[in-house]
Amino acid sequence: MRTWVILGLLACAGKESGAPPTPADTDTDADTDTDADADTDADADTDTDADADADADSDTDPSVVGMDTRPANPTCVAPERPPAAGAIDLERVFVGVTVSQPIQLVAHPDGARWWALGQRGTVTTFTADAVGVIIDGASTALDLSPLYNSSETGLLGMALDPNFEANGHAFLSFNPTVDRSPVTRISRFTTTDGGLTFDPASEEVVFELPQPYTNHNGGDVHFGPDGMLYLGLGDGGLGGDPLGSGQDTSTLLGGMIRIDVSTVPYSIPADNPFAGGGGAPELYAWGLRNPWRFSFDRVTGDLWVGDVGQDAIEEVDRVERGGNYGWNVFEGSACYDPPECDVGATLGPIVEYPQPPGSSSVVGGVVYRGSDVPDLYGTYLFSEFYTGELYQIVYDPVTGDPSIDTLHTEPGARIASFTESVDGEVFLTDYQQQRFYRVTAAGPPEKSTFPATLSATGCFDPTDPTVPVAAMLPYAPGAELWSDGAEKHRWFAIPDGSTIAFDGDGDLDLPVGSVIAKEFVFDGVRAETRLMVRHDDGAWAGYTYKWREDGSDADLVLASDEVEVSFGSWRLPSRSECLQCHTGSMGGTLGLELDQIDRAIVWPATGRTAGQIETLAYIGVLADGAGSFVTRPIPAIDDAGASDEDRARGWLHANCASCHNPDEVTPGGMDLRWRATDDGACGAAPTRGDLGVDGALLVDPGSAESSVVWLRITQTDAQRMPPLGTELVHVEAADTVAAWIDGLGGCP
């Protein structure tokens, strides 16, 4: 451990703090420089400095820090966000309402009150006008926490009784813990004040079903136009439907459930497919993998479902009574496990799309029946969770064949659900940025002022964009985000007069206007320079510049692209793909953490080798008054002085923790952050398949070969981890993780 007292350092140096920082997120990809001099201060990385205060005077001696003064920054500040492209716009609404992990909006029949569901169990209520401007501030209407804690469990749905205004009944779908395992429960709660509060003591359990695993819970719940309550249930979890639930009509897993809740707990509608026997009487349709959001067209009554795929295909279904939608024999319209694909009559998807690189999850939407965007009337809208892309289903005017058209892309957003207002307008829930949006008609196309070339960004010399401006401060994290062996160089710049704070985990909190850059070099040739920019709305966004073959400049990439390199091709990410790793749970940025930068580098401005934290504190970049922090330096994968466990866990932190942590919805239930006290992996069963290894665990102590964590980092196909942007296995990391797992004598 290493104790840093930043206040003392700044006081001794006589630096002013500047303006207070704006609450922010944290930094870029957690990768490490390949420079041999990046690890020169090994002793500093491993010392336990109980006497850090006593050494403050020597720490602020300019001869032992990397820079003497903070350079001015007149040019390298965040430019305006490029205008979103698409046939619609998303207008931010309900500004000021903050809900942790928002999963769904529910509209009151009066058109003014709303409820916002937080996945961990909170129901927040507020009132707003027709266009989403808050009238009355938010308050807690109900708190069901604690619930079963995994990435796909929690509070997942809420439906108002068709006679809500008379009886005050609301039905909530959530996952409590029973005998240390999750169950799907629907309970009825009653309000006597119009929904301002729901009395916890009024709970009446309507439906309950044990879940065999922690993922694929479905959980959405709605009343149909027939007055029946519908519940979407996934196949029970793991990967590939190992229990065969999808095609087993004796179980409710993998099905759409339909029950009559006019009496509690419930009764079976007489026209359910198996009301008279032969299958589970609650079952309405089956063959679903994980129905993530469904809705009824308020005009036709059609039931639309977004069904999340396994490894290849995402699909949208129009569900009919007694329909079999194919899983796990089919994934979309493709045979999932050839040649066993003849199971009788199945109904294929209305549309499907191949999973984009990285994580993928369709989000079922709604048929638009509002008036603000007349061209969309009668159109089904849905989205892709991980890319922020919104789609519509369009039909060929001659053949009538359906297809998918992209309406809008909202980089950084993870749309978790669609909700209709009383008048049919569509509102969206952004899980990632904890925001809410309203679908509106797109205005006239705006001309982008975002720099089209790297030389125009103000962050690099306009006459030689290979050279960063003086305001770009170098940094080098300890653990590397694997990038197919690229040599990488990193810098950041913050606006003049601003400073960087840090939170209790040591994540640096860069102010609005900050820019972070990372350069990728393969075999001495620049391939791309990637910028992470914190815009004036407080959100981070990623932009990629592709270097020209002559090396004269780099051009802004509008969509994903590729560069030919010695081993094949290197993928340049789209703006949406950048934010698949730069998640909100890790602050939107990754590598600028005190644990990562507690190491020495060579500072180009002076040629000195000095610690990064000491130098940033001395020149006044770290905020005065930020307090003290005890670092636990993260070692590089090739640090011979560190243990196998520390090197392995450091690599997992850098490469996997941005998705695998309790605040993300990534399957697995793992917490791979460096400071996690329980990784949730040791001795745990995998939730997305065992990769063909019988009895495999996420981490099987003493056996890397039966540990899915190790198996996935040795893959190069769709099973690989990290899932996006790499083609080659990081052999040194795979060997280190194997050595760590093989050396485990058991789980903590």
GIUR-V417018 format. One record per residue. N is the residue number from 0. RES is the residue in three letters. D_FIRST is the distance of its C-alpha to the first C-alpha in Angstrom with 1 decimal. Layout:
# GIUR-V417018
[[N/RES/D_FIRST] [N/RES/D_FIRST]]
This chain:
# GIUR-V417018
[[0/MET/0.0] [1/ARG/3.8] [2/THR/6.7] [3/TRP/9.8] [4/VAL/13.1] [5/ILE/15.5] [6/LEU/18.5] [7/GLY/18.3] [8/LEU/18.1] [9/LEU/21.1] [10/ALA/23.0] [11/CYS/22.8] [12/ALA/23.9] [13/GLY/26.7] [14/LYS/26.3] [15/GLU/27.9] [16/SER/26.3] [17/GLY/29.3] [18/ALA/30.3] [19/PRO/28.1] [20/PRO/26.7] [21/THR/28.5] [22/PRO/26.8] [23/ALA/25.8] [24/ASP/24.3] [25/THR/21.7] [26/ASP/22.1] [27/THR/23.8] [28/ASP/23.5] [29/ALA/20.2] [30/ASP/21.4] [31/THR/20.5] [32/ASP/22.7] [33/THR/24.7] [34/ASP/24.8] [35/ALA/24.0] [36/ASP/22.4] [37/ALA/19.8] [38/ASP/17.2] [39/THR/18.2] [40/ASP/14.9] [41/ALA/13.2] [42/ASP/11.7] [43/ALA/10.1] [44/ASP/8.6] [45/THR/7.0] [46/ASP/6.6] [47/THR/4.8] [48/ASP/7.4] [49/ALA/9.0] [50/ASP/12.0] [51/ALA/11.3] [52/ASP/14.6] [53/ALA/16.5] [54/ASP/16.0] [55/ALA/17.1] [56/ASP/20.6] [57/SER/19.7] [58/ASP/17.4] [59/THR/20.5] [60/ASP/22.9] [61/PRO/24.5] [62/SER/24.5] [63/VAL/20.7] [64/VAL/20.5] [65/GLY/22.2] [66/MET/24.9] [67/ASP/27.0] [68/THR/28.2] [69/ARG/27.9] [70/PRO/30.8] [71/ALA/33.3] [72/ASN/33.7] [73/PRO/37.4] [74/THR/37.6] [75/CYS/34.5] [76/VAL/34.5] [77/ALA/34.9] [78/PRO/38.6] [79/GLU/40.6] [80/ARG/40.1] [81/PRO/42.9] [82/PRO/45.5] [83/ALA/45.3] [84/ALA/47.9] [85/GLY/50.1] [86/ALA/53.2] [87/ILE/51.5] [88/ASP/48.9] [89/LEU/46.2] [90/GLU/46.4] [91/ARG/43.4] [92/VAL/44.6] [93/PHE/43.4] [94/VAL/41.1] [95/GLY/39.1] [96/VAL/38.9] [97/THR/35.3] [98/VAL/34.9] [99/SER/31.7] [100/GLN/32.5] [101/PRO/36.2] [102/ILE/38.3] [103/GLN/41.9] [104/LEU/44.3] [105/VAL/47.5] [106/ALA/50.4] [107/HIS/52.7] [108/PRO/56.4] [109/ASP/57.0] [110/GLY/55.2] [111/ALA/53.1] [112/ARG/50.5] [113/TRP/47.6] [114/TRP/44.9] [115/ALA/41.6] [116/LEU/39.8] [117/GLY/36.0] [118/GLN/35.0] [119/ARG/32.9] [120/GLY/36.1] [121/THR/37.1] [122/VAL/40.5] [123/THR/40.7] [124/THR/44.1] [125/PHE/45.5] [126/THR/48.8] [127/ALA/49.5] [128/ASP/52.6] [129/ALA/54.1] [130/VAL/51.9] [131/GLY/48.6] [132/VAL/48.3] [133/ILE/46.8] [134/ILE/49.4] [135/ASP/47.5] [136/GLY/43.8] [137/ALA/41.8] [138/SER/41.4] [139/THR/40.4] [140/ALA/43.5] [141/LEU/41.9] [142/ASP/38.5] [143/LEU/38.4] [144/SER/34.6] [145/PRO/33.0] [146/LEU/34.4] [147/TYR/33.4] [148/ASN/30.1] [149/SER/30.3] [150/SER/30.8] [151/GLU/34.6] [152/THR/35.3] [153/GLY/35.7] [154/LEU/38.5] [155/LEU/40.5] [156/GLY/43.9] [157/MET/46.4] [158/ALA/50.2] [159/LEU/52.7] [160/ASP/55.9] [161/PRO/58.9] [162/ASN/60.3] [163/PHE/57.1] [164/GLU/58.8] [165/ALA/61.2] [166/ASN/59.0] [167/GLY/55.4] [168/HIS/54.0] [169/ALA/50.9] [170/PHE/49.6] [171/LEU/45.9] [172/SER/44.4] [173/PHE/40.9] [174/ASN/38.9] [175/PRO/38.2] [176/THR/36.8] [177/VAL/39.4] [178/ASP/38.6] [179/ARG/35.1] [180/SER/36.7] [181/PRO/37.6] [182/VAL/41.2] [183/THR/43.1] [184/ARG/44.8] [185/ILE/47.3] [186/SER/48.0] [187/ARG/50.5] [188/PHE/49.5] [189/THR/52.0] [190/THR/51.9] [191/THR/54.6] [192/ASP/53.5] [193/GLY/53.8] [194/GLY/50.2] [195/LEU/48.4] [196/THR/47.1] [197/PHE/47.5] [198/ASP/47.8] [199/PRO/45.3] [200/ALA/47.9] [201/SER/50.4] [202/GLU/48.6] [203/GLU/51.0] [204/VAL/49.6] [205/VAL/51.8] [206/PHE/50.3] [207/GLU/47.5] [208/LEU/46.5] [209/PRO/43.8] [210/GLN/41.5] [211/PRO/40.9] [212/TYR/37.7] [213/THR/35.4] [214/ASN/36.7] [215/HIS/40.2] [216/ASN/41.0] [217/GLY/43.2] [218/GLY/43.6] [219/ASP/45.7] [220/VAL/48.7] [221/HIS/51.9] [222/PHE/55.5] [223/GLY/58.0] [224/PRO/61.3] [225/ASP/62.9] [226/GLY/61.0] [227/MET/59.1] [228/LEU/55.3] [229/TYR/53.6] [230/LEU/50.1] [231/GLY/48.5] [232/LEU/46.6] [233/GLY/44.7] [234/ASP/45.3] [235/GLY/42.7] [236/GLY/39.9] [237/LEU/38.2] [238/GLY/39.7] [239/GLY/43.3] [240/ASP/44.7] [241/PRO/44.5] [242/LEU/46.5] [243/GLY/49.3] [244/SER/49.3] [245/GLY/50.5] [246/GLN/53.9] [247/ASP/54.3] [248/THR/56.4] [249/SER/56.0] [250/THR/52.4] [251/LEU/51.3] [252/LEU/48.2] [253/GLY/48.7] [254/GLY/51.4] [255/MET/52.6] [256/ILE/53.6] [257/ARG/56.5] [258/ILE/57.3] [259/ASP/59.6] [260/VAL/57.7] [261/SER/60.8] [262/THR/60.5] [263/VAL/57.3] [264/PRO/55.7] [265/TYR/57.7] [266/SER/60.7] [267/ILE/61.4] [268/PRO/63.3] [269/ALA/66.6] [270/ASP/66.2] [271/ASN/62.8] [272/PRO/63.2] [273/PHE/62.8] [274/ALA/64.1] [275/GLY/66.9] [276/GLY/64.8] [277/GLY/63.6] [278/GLY/60.0] [279/ALA/57.6] [280/PRO/59.7] [281/GLU/57.0] [282/LEU/56.5] [283/TYR/57.8] [284/ALA/56.5] [285/TRP/54.2] [286/GLY/52.6] [287/LEU/49.6] [288/ARG/46.1] [289/ASN/44.1] [290/PRO/46.2] [291/TRP/43.8] [292/ARG/46.0] [293/PHE/49.8] [294/SER/52.5] [295/PHE/56.2] [296/ASP/58.4] [297/ARG/59.9] [298/VAL/63.2] [299/THR/63.7] [300/GLY/61.6] [301/ASP/60.0] [302/LEU/56.7] [303/TRP/54.1] [304/VAL/50.9] [305/GLY/47.9] [306/ASP/47.0] [307/VAL/43.6] [308/GLY/44.0] [309/GLN/42.3] [310/ASP/41.5] [311/ALA/44.4] [312/ILE/46.4] [313/GLU/46.1] [314/GLU/49.3] [315/VAL/51.2] [316/ASP/53.9] [317/ARG/56.8] [318/VAL/57.0] [319/GLU/60.3] [320/ARG/61.4] [321/GLY/61.4] [322/GLY/59.6] [323/ASN/57.5] [324/TYR/54.9] [325/GLY/54.2] [326/TRP/50.6] [327/ASN/49.6] [328/VAL/52.7] [329/PHE/52.3] [330/GLU/49.4] [331/GLY/51.2] [332/SER/54.5] [333/ALA/53.1] [334/CYS/53.4] [335/TYR/50.0] [336/ASP/50.8] [337/PRO/53.9] [338/PRO/56.7] [339/GLU/56.5] [340/CYS/57.3] [341/ASP/60.6] [342/VAL/60.1] [343/GLY/63.0] [344/ALA/62.9] [345/THR/59.7] [346/LEU/59.1] [347/GLY/57.2] [348/PRO/55.0] [349/ILE/56.6] [350/VAL/54.1] [351/GLU/51.1] [352/TYR/48.7] [353/PRO/46.5] [354/GLN/42.9] [355/PRO/41.2] [356/PRO/38.3] [357/GLY/35.1] [358/SER/35.2] [359/SER/38.5] [360/SER/40.1] [361/VAL/43.4] [362/VAL/43.8] [363/GLY/47.3] [364/GLY/48.9] [365/VAL/52.3] [366/VAL/55.8] [367/TYR/56.2] [368/ARG/59.0] [369/GLY/58.3] [370/SER/60.3] [371/ASP/57.8] [372/VAL/57.6] [373/PRO/61.2] [374/ASP/60.7] [375/LEU/58.2] [376/TYR/60.5] [377/GLY/60.6] [378/THR/57.7] [379/TYR/54.9] [380/LEU/51.4] [381/PHE/48.2] [382/SER/44.9] [383/GLU/42.1] [384/PHE/38.8] [385/TYR/36.4] [386/THR/38.3] [387/GLY/39.8] [388/GLU/43.3] [389/LEU/46.2] [390/TYR/49.3] [391/GLN/52.9] [392/ILE/55.5] [393/VAL/58.5] [394/TYR/61.8] [395/ASP/64.1] [396/PRO/67.2] [397/VAL/69.4] [398/THR/67.9] [399/GLY/65.8] [400/ASP/62.9] [401/PRO/59.5] [402/SER/56.6] [403/ILE/53.4] [404/ASP/53.1] [405/THR/49.9] [406/LEU/50.4] [407/HIS/47.2] [408/THR/43.6] [409/GLU/40.9] [410/PRO/37.7] [411/GLY/34.6] [412/ALA/36.5] [413/ARG/36.4] [414/ILE/39.7] [415/ALA/39.5] [416/SER/43.1] [417/PHE/46.4] [418/THR/48.4] [419/GLU/52.0] [420/SER/53.0] [421/VAL/56.3] [422/ASP/58.1] [423/GLY/56.6] [424/GLU/54.1] [425/VAL/50.8] [426/PHE/47.4] [427/LEU/44.1] [428/THR/40.7] [429/ASP/37.6] [430/TYR/34.8] [431/GLN/32.3] [432/GLN/32.9] [433/GLN/34.1] [434/ARG/37.5] [435/PHE/41.2] [436/TYR/43.9] [437/ARG/47.7] [438/VAL/49.7] [439/THR/52.1] [440/ALA/54.5] [441/ALA/53.2] [442/GLY/54.6] [443/PRO/56.0] [444/PRO/53.7] [445/GLU/51.4] [446/LYS/50.9] [447/SER/47.3] [448/THR/46.0] [449/PHE/42.7] [450/PRO/42.5] [451/ALA/44.2] [452/THR/42.8] [453/LEU/39.4] [454/SER/41.3] [455/ALA/42.3] [456/THR/38.8] [457/GLY/38.2] [458/CYS/34.9] [459/PHE/36.4] [460/ASP/39.1] [461/PRO/42.4] [462/THR/44.2] [463/ASP/41.4] [464/PRO/39.1] [465/THR/37.0] [466/VAL/35.6] [467/PRO/33.2] [468/VAL/34.2] [469/ALA/32.3] [470/ALA/30.7] [471/MET/28.9] [472/LEU/25.4] [473/PRO/23.9] [474/TYR/20.6] [475/ALA/19.1] [476/PRO/16.7] [477/GLY/14.8] [478/ALA/16.7] [479/GLU/20.4] [480/LEU/23.0] [481/TRP/25.8] [482/SER/28.8] [483/ASP/31.2] [484/GLY/29.9] [485/ALA/30.4] [486/GLU/29.1] [487/LYS/27.5] [488/HIS/26.9] [489/ARG/25.3] [490/TRP/25.9] [491/PHE/25.9] [492/ALA/28.0] [493/ILE/28.2] [494/PRO/31.4] [495/ASP/32.2] [496/GLY/31.4] [497/SER/28.7] [498/THR/24.9] [499/ILE/22.0] [500/ALA/20.2] [501/PHE/17.4] [502/ASP/17.2] [503/GLY/15.0] [504/ASP/13.7] [505/GLY/13.0] [506/ASP/16.3] [507/LEU/18.2] [508/ASP/21.5] [509/LEU/24.0] [510/PRO/27.4] [511/VAL/30.7] [512/GLY/32.3] [513/SER/29.3] [514/VAL/29.8] [515/ILE/27.5] [516/ALA/29.0] [517/LYS/28.4] [518/GLU/30.9] [519/PHE/31.7] [520/VAL/33.5] [521/PHE/35.2] [522/ASP/36.8] [523/GLY/36.7] [524/VAL/38.4] [525/ARG/37.0] [526/ALA/37.4] [527/GLU/35.9] [528/THR/33.9] [529/ARG/32.4] [530/LEU/31.8] [531/MET/30.0] [532/VAL/31.6] [533/ARG/31.0] [534/HIS/34.5] [535/ASP/36.0] [536/ASP/36.0] [537/GLY/32.2] [538/ALA/32.1] [539/TRP/30.6] [540/ALA/33.1] [541/GLY/33.0] [542/TYR/35.7] [543/THR/36.4] [544/TYR/38.4] [545/LYS/40.2] [546/TRP/40.9] [547/ARG/44.5] [548/GLU/45.7] [549/ASP/46.6] [550/GLY/43.2] [551/SER/44.8] [552/ASP/42.9] [553/ALA/41.3] [554/ASP/43.0] [555/LEU/41.7] [556/VAL/41.8] [557/LEU/43.5] [558/ALA/42.8] [559/SER/41.1] [560/ASP/42.2] [561/GLU/41.7] [562/VAL/41.5] [563/GLU/42.8] [564/VAL/40.4] [565/SER/40.8] [566/PHE/39.8] [567/GLY/41.8] [568/SER/40.7] [569/TRP/37.6] [570/ARG/37.7] [571/LEU/37.4] [572/PRO/36.3] [573/SER/38.4] [574/ARG/37.0] [575/SER/36.8] [576/GLU/35.0] [577/CYS/32.3] [578/LEU/31.4] [579/GLN/31.3] [580/CYS/27.8] [581/HIS/26.9] [582/THR/27.1] [583/GLY/27.1] [584/SER/24.5] [585/MET/21.9] [586/GLY/23.4] [587/GLY/25.9] [588/THR/23.6] [589/LEU/20.8] [590/GLY/18.9] [591/LEU/18.0] [592/GLU/14.7] [593/LEU/11.7] [594/ASP/9.6] [595/GLN/12.8] [596/ILE/13.5] [597/ASP/10.4] [598/ARG/12.6] [599/ALA/15.8] [600/ILE/19.3] [601/VAL/22.8] [602/TRP/24.2] [603/PRO/27.9] [604/ALA/29.1] [605/THR/28.4] [606/GLY/27.5] [607/ARG/24.4] [608/THR/21.2] [609/ALA/18.4] [610/GLY/15.2] [611/GLN/16.1] [612/ILE/14.3] [613/GLU/15.6] [614/THR/19.0] [615/LEU/19.4] [616/ALA/18.6] [617/TYR/21.0] [618/ILE/23.8] [619/GLY/23.7] [620/VAL/22.8] [621/LEU/19.9] [622/ALA/21.6] [623/ASP/22.0] [624/GLY/21.2] [625/ALA/18.7] [626/GLY/16.5] [627/SER/12.8] [628/PHE/10.0] [629/VAL/6.3] [630/THR/5.5] [631/ARG/4.9] [632/PRO/7.3] [633/ILE/10.5] [634/PRO/12.4] [635/ALA/16.1] [636/ILE/18.7] [637/ASP/19.8] [638/ASP/16.6] [639/ALA/18.0] [640/GLY/14.9] [641/ALA/13.3] [642/SER/14.9] [643/ASP/17.8] [644/GLU/16.2] [645/ASP/13.1] [646/ARG/15.6] [647/ALA/18.2] [648/ARG/16.2] [649/GLY/14.9] [650/TRP/18.6] [651/LEU/19.8] [652/HIS/17.6] [653/ALA/19.1] [654/ASN/22.6] [655/CYS/23.2] [656/ALA/21.1] [657/SER/23.2] [658/CYS/26.0] [659/HIS/24.6] [660/ASN/23.0] [661/PRO/24.8] [662/ASP/26.1] [663/GLU/28.0] [664/VAL/31.3] [665/THR/30.6] [666/PRO/32.0] [667/GLY/29.8] [668/GLY/27.9] [669/MET/24.6] [670/ASP/21.2] [671/LEU/19.5] [672/ARG/16.8] [673/TRP/13.3] [674/ARG/12.1] [675/ALA/15.4] [676/THR/15.7] [677/ASP/19.2] [678/ASP/20.3] [679/GLY/23.9] [680/ALA/24.9] [681/CYS/24.8] [682/GLY/28.4] [683/ALA/29.6] [684/ALA/32.9] [685/PRO/33.0] [686/THR/34.7] [687/ARG/36.1] [688/GLY/37.7] [689/ASP/37.0] [690/LEU/38.1] [691/GLY/40.9] [692/VAL/38.8] [693/ASP/40.2] [694/GLY/37.7] [695/ALA/34.8] [696/LEU/31.6] [697/LEU/28.8] [698/VAL/26.7] [699/ASP/28.8] [700/PRO/26.8] [701/GLY/28.1] [702/SER/30.2] [703/ALA/29.1] [704/GLU/32.8] [705/SER/33.2] [706/SER/30.1] [707/VAL/30.9] [708/VAL/27.4] [709/TRP/28.0] [710/LEU/31.7] [711/ARG/31.3] [712/ILE/29.1] [713/THR/31.8] [714/GLN/34.6] [715/THR/36.3] [716/ASP/38.7] [717/ALA/38.3] [718/GLN/35.9] [719/ARG/33.2] [720/MET/29.7] [721/PRO/28.7] [722/PRO/32.3] [723/LEU/33.0] [724/GLY/33.4] [725/THR/33.0] [726/GLU/35.6] [727/LEU/33.9] [728/VAL/31.6] [729/HIS/28.2] [730/VAL/28.9] [731/GLU/25.6] [732/ALA/23.8] [733/ALA/26.5] [734/ASP/26.2] [735/THR/22.5] [736/VAL/22.8] [737/ALA/25.8] [738/ALA/24.1] [739/TRP/21.3] [740/ILE/24.1] [741/ASP/26.4] [742/GLY/23.9] [743/LEU/23.4] [744/GLY/25.4] [745/GLY/25.5] [746/CYS/23.9] [747/PRO/21.2]]
